[in-house]
Amino acid sequence: MLLKKSWKYTIKDVLNMKSTGITRKVDDLGRIVIPKELRDTMEIAQNDSLEVFTDGGRIVLQKYKPGCTFCGSLDIARGLHGRLVCGSCMDTLRNR
């Protein structure tokens, strides 16, 4: 069974969210354009992957960083059957 990452916001996270005052219309294909200034600020380059989450009535975009399938850790040891797994989770799997 795979464990899901928790994407709950803390009060600190909510207080740190900043409104840019920018609005964009959704086109006929459901696309929006992320303004260049925002892409530059967030270091999002052409062809970078973004993860899309929902949180209640919000759509959250986050720059994709491949992490452990089980815990989300970015300290990846190796792949296991096509999945990324960190050393700690790999040890846990071995000891089962």
N, C-alpha and C positions, 0 to 999 in steps of 0.2 A: 504494500500500500504506500503510495506516495504522499508525503506530507506537503500541504500547501503553505506557501509563504504568507505571513500575516502582513497586510498592507494598511493596518489601522494607523491613523494619525494621532500623535500626541498633541496636547494643548500647545506645546512649543512649536510643533510643525504648523498648526493652524495659524498661530500668531506670526510665524515667519512667512506665510504665503503673502505674496504681493500682487495686487491688481495692477495690470499694465495699462488698463483703460483702452485696450485695443479690442475691437470686435471684428469678426470676419463672418461673411455669409457662407453657407454651405452651397456648393455648386450642384448641378443636376446629377453628378455621379457620387455625391456624398462627401466630396473632398473639401478641405479647408487649407489655406496657406498659412504656415507659421512665418511671421515676419522675420526678415533677415537679421534685424537687430537682436531679436530674441534668440534666433538660432546661433548667432555669434556669441551672445552672452552665455548660453547654455552649452557651447562647444558642440553643436550638432552640425555635422558636415553632410554634404551631399552623399547619398547612399547609406548613411548611418541607419541602423534599425532602432525603432522606438517600440516599447511595450505599451499596450493600451489596457487600462484598468477602469472599472467603474466603482464608484464609492457613493452609494445613495444616488443623488441626482447629479453627480459630477462625473466627468470623463477626465481621467488622469493619463497624461503621456509621460513616459520616463525613458531616458536613453537606455537602450538594451545593454546589459552586461551579463554575459553568460555566467551562471552560478550553479552550485550543486543542486542536483535534482531534488534532493531530500530536505536540505536545510537552507539553501540559498546562498551559502558561503561563496565568496569569490576566490577562495584558496583551493583551486582545483588540482587534485592529484592526477587523475587520469579518467579516461572514459571507461564505462562498463556497459557493454551491450548497447552502444550508441548513446549513452547518457553520461553527462558530466557528474562526477562524484568526488567530494573532498575526502581527504585522508581520514578524518574523524568518522564520517559515515561509512567509508570503506571498511574501517576497523570494526564498526558496529555490525555491518553485514557479515563480515567474516566470522564473528563470534556468535552468530545466531544459530 
